[in-house]
Amino acid sequence: MPINLTITPDERRYLRELARKQAEYAALPVMAERTALWYRHNALRGERPVVVMEMGTFERDMLPEPRCTSPAAIEIERSLLRPIISHEEIDDDKVVPDHFSINWRIHIDEFGIEIPTDRAEDAQGRAIAYHWQHPIKTLKQDFGKLKPAVFSVDREGTLAWKTFAEEVLGDILPVVIKNNSLAWHATLCAKVVRLMSLEQMMYAMVDEPDELRALITYLRDNLLAYAKWQEQEGLLVLNNGNDYAGAGSYGFTTELPTEGYKQTGQVTTHDQWLNINSQETVSISPRMYGRFVFPYYRDICEHFGLVYYGCCEPVHDIWKDYVSRYPNLRKVSISAWCNEDYMGEALRGSRVIYSRKPSPNFVGVGTTFDADGFRAHIEKTLRAARGCCAEIIFRDIYTVSGDRTKPGQAVKITRAAIDALW
């Protein structure tokens, strides 16, 4: 967050122009139609798959260079431009927000130790790689270095930022405090890899199984303590509307919040969507997943109202015995590496949404768009998911390789295929 909350008069005028444009788009009839579609979809009554093109990973190719120069103005400018550019050039089923959101400034010292990180950039200055200097070499030797997580919130800084944003554009877009601190936090296996590397985690499953389970227990307890602390501090915010509530999906639902919230007004994890995955364990057997992942993830899922499971990992091998048994499961990611047909058969007629992630290569790789190949790719998905409640979410596209029209083309072709086959 910027420290110097000052902007020039010209920046203020420009930001207010952008805010008016966002408000105009948010008020379009199509946004009300999409909102209603999302509510029906998440209630398993949608008439067609929703389509989302997640722009965050390739926004460098889509957003113009900042017109503003002061840090505070640049931050607001980028936040306003994201939904505007997405609507104008991609026009998927995302709903342009009718508000300007900021997040609670929450800090967590998760492990009590530093994890130095080496980073690399490409020729354009984009961060493309990193390497952690893992503090745990063996669990028997180094597990004792870990400490319980410590949490804090900068209320003063958050409220100062909210006041500043309201002074700039609050009469055009209401400024709302959100909380995305848990959005990608329920990833225990990613934390194991950060602490000890993927290779050492694999070795530990054989050489130090009891110690590895102790580590995952520690991480589970840290996560639940973090969520409980936020409950007690009044920091949790409902994510059952136009809110990111899964790996690219949105949380529109009337099933949340719970009756408890309606009576007390206090948000707990039971009133929220959970986004959880275990991408790092794709190389282990289903049986080992059952030993080292399932019990701990099940414990976390029990504390949340609705669950979105998965990201890029294929789930077909662990679906029947494990993933299907997670409490409150509503969506499961069917990644580009997943057996679409198997999962279509498994989810047909169920209360779990088929959340398909097409291959990012069609949009992200190459300077020309293979429309025919892409159309065949999407049609295969629609045939596999027939009879399911489905959504199509494009993620992990890191560049459009010089052609900013490709995301919009992909959405149009996807919609045409849905109209023809669904």
C-alpha positions in Angstrom: 0.0 0.0 0.0 1.3 3.5 -0.7 2.5 5.6 2.2 2.1 9.0 0.7 -1.6 9.5 0.2 -1.4 12.5 -2.0 -2.3 13.0 -5.7 -2.4 15.9 -8.1 -5.6 17.7 -9.3 -5.1 16.2 -12.8 -4.8 12.7 -11.4 -7.9 13.2 -9.3 -9.9 14.3 -12.4 -8.6 11.3 -14.4 -9.4 8.8 -11.6 -12.9 10.2 -11.3 -13.4 9.7 -15.1 -12.4 6.1 -14.7 -14.7 5.6 -11.7 -17.6 7.0 -13.7 -16.8 4.6 -16.5 -16.7 1.6 -14.1 -20.0 2.8 -12.5 -21.6 3.1 -16.0 -20.5 -0.4 -16.9 -21.7 -1.8 -13.6 -25.1 -0.4 -14.2 -25.6 -2.0 -17.6 -28.5 -4.4 -17.8 -26.2 -7.2 -18.9 -24.5 -7.0 -15.5 -27.8 -7.7 -13.7 -28.4 -10.6 -16.1 -24.9 -12.0 -15.4 -25.4 -11.6 -11.6 -28.7 -13.6 -11.8 -27.0 -16.2 -14.0 -24.2 -16.7 -11.4 -26.7 -17.1 -8.6 -28.6 -19.8 -10.6 -25.3 -21.4 -11.6 -23.9 -21.7 -8.1 -27.3 -23.1 -7.0 -26.9 -25.8 -9.6 -29.8 -24.4 -11.7 -27.8 -22.5 -14.4 -29.0 -22.8 -18.0 -25.5 -22.7 -19.4 -21.9 -22.7 -18.3 -20.5 -19.4 -17.2 -17.3 -18.3 -18.9 -14.4 -16.5 -17.1 -11.2 -15.2 -18.5 -8.9 -14.4 -15.6 -6.8 -11.4 -16.8 -4.5 -10.9 -13.8 -1.6 -13.1 -15.1 -1.5 -11.3 -18.4 -2.7 -7.8 -17.5 0.7 -6.4 -18.4 -0.2 -7.1 -22.0 -3.6 -5.5 -21.6 -3.4 -2.5 -19.3 -2.0 0.8 -20.7 1.0 2.4 -19.1 -0.1 4.4 -16.0 -1.1 8.0 -16.7 -0.7 8.8 -13.1 2.7 9.2 -11.4 2.0 9.3 -7.7 2.0 5.8 -6.0 -1.5 6.3 -4.5 -3.0 7.4 -7.8 -1.3 4.6 -9.7 -2.8 2.0 -7.4 -6.3 3.3 -7.8 -5.8 3.7 -11.6 -4.8 0.1 -12.0 -7.7 -1.1 -9.8 -10.2 0.8 -11.9 -8.7 -0.2 -15.3 -8.9 -3.9 -14.6 -12.7 -4.4 -14.8 -13.0 -1.6 -17.5 -10.5 -3.2 -19.9 -11.8 -6.7 -19.2 -15.3 -5.7 -20.1 -14.4 -3.6 -23.2 -12.0 -6.2 -24.7 -12.8 -9.6 -23.3 -16.5 -9.4 -22.3 -16.7 -12.7 -20.4 -19.2 -13.4 -17.6 -17.4 -11.5 -14.9 -19.6 -8.8 -13.4 -18.1 -5.3 -13.3 -18.2 -4.3 -9.6 -20.5 -1.5 -8.5 -18.0 -0.5 -5.8 -14.3 0.2 -5.2 -12.8 -2.4 -2.9 -9.8 -2.3 -0.7 -8.5 -5.0 1.6 -7.7 -5.2 5.3 -3.9 -4.8 5.7 -3.2 -8.0 7.5 0.2 -9.4 8.2 1.1 -13.0 9.2 4.5 -14.2 10.4 3.6 -17.7 9.4 6.6 -19.8 10.5 8.7 -17.7 12.8 11.7 -18.0 10.5 12.8 -16.2 7.4 12.7 -17.9 3.9 15.0 -15.9 1.6 13.8 -15.9 -2.0 15.9 -15.5 -5.1 14.0 -14.0 -8.1 14.5 -13.6 -11.8 13.0 -11.4 -14.5 12.7 -11.7 -18.2 13.9 -9.1 -20.7 10.7 -7.1 -20.3 11.1 -6.9 -16.5 8.4 -9.5 -15.7 8.9 -11.7 -12.7 9.2 -15.2 -14.2 10.9 -17.4 -11.7 11.9 -17.6 -8.1 13.8 -20.0 -5.8 13.3 -20.4 -2.0 16.3 -21.0 0.2 14.5 -23.7 2.2 15.1 -23.6 5.9 14.3 -27.3 6.6 16.8 -29.8 5.4 15.5 -32.7 7.3 12.4 -32.7 9.6 14.1 -34.6 12.4 16.8 -31.9 12.5 14.9 -28.7 11.7 11.3 -29.0 12.6 12.0 -27.4 16.0 12.8 -24.1 14.2 9.2 -23.5 13.4 7.1 -21.3 15.7 3.3 -20.8 15.9 2.1 -18.2 13.5 1.7 -14.6 14.7 -0.9 -12.2 13.2 -1.5 -8.5 13.1 -3.7 -6.0 11.4 -3.0 -2.3 10.5 -6.4 -0.9 11.1 -5.2 2.7 11.1 -3.5 2.2 7.7 -6.5 0.4 6.2 -9.0 3.1 7.4 -6.7 5.9 6.2 -6.5 4.3 2.7 -10.3 3.9 2.8 -10.8 7.6 3.7 -8.4 8.6 1.0 -10.2 6.5 -1.7 -13.6 7.9 -0.6 -12.3 11.5 -0.9 -11.2 10.7 -4.5 -14.2 8.7 -5.8 -16.5 7.7 -3.0 -19.4 9.8 -4.4 -19.2 7.8 -7.6 -18.3 4.3 -6.3 -18.9 3.3 -2.7 -15.6 2.2 -1.1 -15.9 -1.2 0.6 -13.4 -3.0 2.8 -12.8 -6.6 1.7 -10.5 -9.4 2.9 -8.6 -11.6 0.5 -6.0 -12.9 3.0 -7.5 -16.4 3.0 -8.1 -16.5 -0.8 -5.0 -18.6 -1.6 -3.9 -19.4 2.0 -5.4 -22.9 2.4 -2.6 -24.6 0.5 -0.8 -26.7 3.1 1.3 -28.7 0.6 2.5 -25.5 -1.1 3.7 -24.4 2.4 5.5 -27.7 2.9 7.4 -27.2 -0.4 8.2 -23.6 0.6 9.8 -24.9 3.8 11.6 -28.0 2.6 11.4 -28.2 -1.3 9.3 -30.6 -3.4 12.1 -33.2 -3.5 12.5 -33.3 0.2 8.8 -33.5 0.8 8.7 -36.6 -1.5 11.6 -38.2 0.4 10.0 -37.4 3.8 6.9 -39.3 2.8 9.1 -42.4 3.0 12.0 -41.5 5.3 10.2 -39.3 7.8 6.4 -40.0 7.5 5.6 -39.3 11.2 7.5 -36.0 11.1 5.9 -35.0 7.9 2.4 -35.6 9.3 3.5 -33.5 12.3 4.5 -30.7 10.0 1.2 -30.8 8.1 -0.7 -30.8 11.4 1.3 -27.7 12.4 0.3 -26.0 9.2 -3.3 -27.0 9.5 -3.5 -25.7 13.0 -1.7 -22.4 12.0 -4.3 -21.9 9.2 -7.3 -22.5 11.5 -5.8 -20.3 14.2 -5.3 -17.5 11.6 -9.0 -17.8 10.5 -10.2 -17.9 14.1 -8.1 -14.8 15.0 -9.8 -13.0 12.1 -13.2 -14.1 13.4 -12.4 -12.7 16.8 -11.0 -9.5 15.4 -14.0 -8.9 13.2 -11.9 -9.0 10.0 -13.6 -11.7 8.0 -15.9 -10.4 5.2 -18.6 -12.3 3.4 -17.5 -13.6 -0.1 -21.0 -14.8 -1.2 -21.5 -12.1 -3.9 -19.3 -10.7 -6.6 -16.3 -12.1 -4.8 -13.4 -14.2 -5.9 -14.3 -17.6 -4.3 -12.2 -20.2 -6.0 -9.5 -20.7 -8.6 -11.0 -18.1 -10.9 -14.6 -18.6 -9.9 -17.0 -16.3 -8.1 -19.1 -16.7 -5.0 -22.6 -15.6 -5.8 -24.9 -17.7 -3.6 -27.9 -17.4 -1.3 -26.8 -20.5 0.6 -24.4 -18.3 2.6 -24.2 -16.7 5.1 -25.5 -19.1 7.8 -28.3 -18.4 10.2 -25.7 -17.7 12.8 -24.5 -14.7 10.9 -28.1 -13.5 10.3 -28.7 -13.6 14.1 -25.3 -12.1 15.3 -23.9 -10.2 12.3 -20.5 -11.8 13.0 -18.8 -13.4 10.0 -17.2 -16.8 10.7 -15.5 -19.2 8.3 -18.8 -21.2 8.1 -20.3 -18.2 6.3 -17.6 -18.2 3.6 -16.3 -20.0 0.5 -13.0 -21.8 0.9 -10.5 -22.1 -2.0 -8.1 -25.1 -1.4 -5.8 -27.2 -3.5 -2.9 -29.6 -3.5 -1.1 -29.1 -6.7 2.3 -30.2 -5.3 1.2 -33.8 -4.7 0.4 -34.7 -8.3 3.3 -37.2 -8.4 2.2 -39.3 -5.4 -0.3 -42.2 -5.4 -3.9 -41.9 -4.4 -3.1 -44.0 -1.3 -0.3 -41.6 -0.2 -2.6 -38.6 -0.9 -5.0 -40.3 1.5 -2.3 -40.5 4.2 -0.6 -37.2 3.9 -3.2 -34.8 2.5 -6.8 -35.9 2.8 -7.3 -35.9 6.6 -5.8 -32.4 7.1 -7.7 -30.9 4.2 -10.9 -32.5 5.4 -10.4 -30.9 8.8 -10.1 -27.5 7.1 -13.1 -28.0 4.8 -15.3 -28.7 7.8 -14.9 -25.2 9.0 -16.2 -23.5 5.8 -19.6 -23.0 4.3 -18.8 -24.0 0.6 -15.6 -25.4 -0.9 -13.9 -25.0 -4.2 -11.2 -27.7 -4.6 -8.3 -27.8 -7.0 -6.3 -25.7 -9.4 -4.0 -27.1 -12.0 -3.7 -30.6 -10.6 -5.6 -33.5 -12.1 -8.1 -34.9 -9.7 -9.5 -38.0 -11.5 -7.3 -40.5 -9.6 -8.2 -39.1 -6.2 -11.8 -38.2 -6.8 -13.7 -41.3 -5.7 -11.9 -42.1 -2.5 -10.9 -38.6 -1.3 -11.9 -35.4 -3.0 -15.5 -36.4 -3.4 -15.6 -36.9 0.4 -14.6 -33.3 1.3 -17.3 -31.7 3.4 -19.2 -28.8 1.8 -17.7 -29.4 -1.6 -19.5 -27.4 -4.4 -16.9 -27.0 -7.2 -13.9 -29.0 -8.4 -11.3 -27.9 -10.8 -11.1 -30.0 -14.0 -7.7 -28.8 -15.2 -6.0 -29.2 -18.6 -4.3 -32.3 -17.2 -7.4 -33.9 -15.9 -9.5 -36.8 -17.5 -12.5 -34.7 -18.6 -14.6 -37.7 -19.6 -14.1 -39.5 -16.3 -14.9 -36.4 -14.3 -18.0 -35.6 -16.4 -19.3 -39.1 -15.7 -18.5 -38.7 -12.0 -20.2 -35.3 -11.6 -23.2 -35.8 -13.9 -26.3 -35.2 -11.8 -24.3 -34.4 -8.7 -24.2 -31.3 -6.5 -20.6 -30.5 -7.5 -19.9 -28.1 -10.3 -17.5 -29.1 -13.1 -15.1 -26.2 -13.1 -13.1 -26.7 -16.3 -9.7 -25.0 -16.9 -9.0 -25.2 -20.7 -5.4 -25.4 -21.8 -3.8 -21.9 -21.6 -1.7 -22.6 -24.7 -4.3 -21.5 -27.2 -4.4 -18.0 -25.9 -1.0 -17.7 -24.4 1.4 -19.3 -26.9 2.2 -18.1 -30.4 1.5 -14.9 -32.3 -1.5 -16.4 -34.1 -4.7 -17.8 -32.7 -5.6 -21.3 -33.7 -9.4 -20.8 -33.8 -10.2 -24.2 -35.2 -8.0 -26.1 -32.7 -9.4 -24.1 -29.8 -13.0 -24.7 -30.9 -12.4 -28.4 -31.0 -10.8 -28.2 -27.5 -13.8 -26.5 -26.1 -16.3 -28.7 -27.9 -14.6 -31.8 -26.3 -15.1 -30.2 -22.9 -18.8 -29.5 -23.5 -19.4 -33.1 -24.6 -17.6 -34.4 -21.6 -19.5 -32.2 -19.2 -22.9 -32.7 -20.7 -25.4 -33.3 -17.9 -23.2 -31.5 -15.4 -23.4 -28.0 -14.0 -20.3 -26.5 -15.6 -18.2 -23.4 -15.8 -15.2 -22.6 -18.1 -12.4 -20.6 -16.5 -9.3 -19.6 -18.4 -6.3 -19.2 -16.1 -2.5 -19.3 -16.1 -2.2 -17.3 -19.3 1.0 -15.3 -18.8 1.2 -13.4 -22.0 -1.0 -13.0 -25.1 2.2 -12.9 -27.3 1.5 -9.6 -28.8 -2.2 -10.2 -29.8 -4.5 -8.7 -27.2 -7.5 -9.8 -29.2 -7.0 -13.5 -28.4 -8.7 -13.5 -25.0 -11.8 -11.9 -26.5 -11.8 -14.3 -29.5 -11.6 -17.3 -27.1 -14.6 -16.1 -25.2 -16.7 -15.6 -28.3 -15.8 -19.0 -29.7 -16.6 -20.6 -26.3 -20.0 -18.9 -26.2 -20.8 -20.0 -29.7 -19.8 -23.6 -28.9 -22.1 -23.4 -25.8 -25.0 -22.1 -27.9 -24.5 -24.9 -30.4 -23.9 -27.9 -28.1 -25.2 -27.2 -24.6 
